[in-house]
């Protein structure tokens, strides 16, 4: 007889947070991937056909990739899309999985908090020094704000999932 123990339902605030993470992830991915694809495509076509590449595409695509990565972090944790050695993890028993999950959450949480802290420290310096990309002069401080906010949301996502996991609240689905 296969009896399943039902986990308590995922709290409403966590489901609301999940919807926010999913929406922000999808919107940012669609916008950034579409923009980068169009810029690269246009640059390649103009470079090959007319011999005139689009000035600053490397700046824009590089900053777009940075945003793509940092904006995906909070949802990657919730969706369990982060990098893990599944070959080893799948072989662990429940106790070892819980230990590894806790250790991973701790390390990821420290990373997220340090990233948010460091970004917050750099924002005034970047604004004062007008740090910008070489070709187009795109200011870096708005991207640093995005990194700070995304890292803080990432840390919140880690804390929420860890608490729900270890209080045996539903963490998937």
ABEGO torsion letter per residue (X at the ends): XBBBBBBBBBBAAAAAAAAAAAAAAAAAAAAAAAAAAAAAAAAAAAAAAAGBBBBGAAAAAAAAAAAAAAAAAAAAAAAGABBBBAAAAAABBAAAAAAAAAAAAAAAAAAAAAAAAAAAAAAAAAAAAGBBBAAAGBBAAAAAAAAAAAAAAAAAAAAAAAAAAAAGBBABX
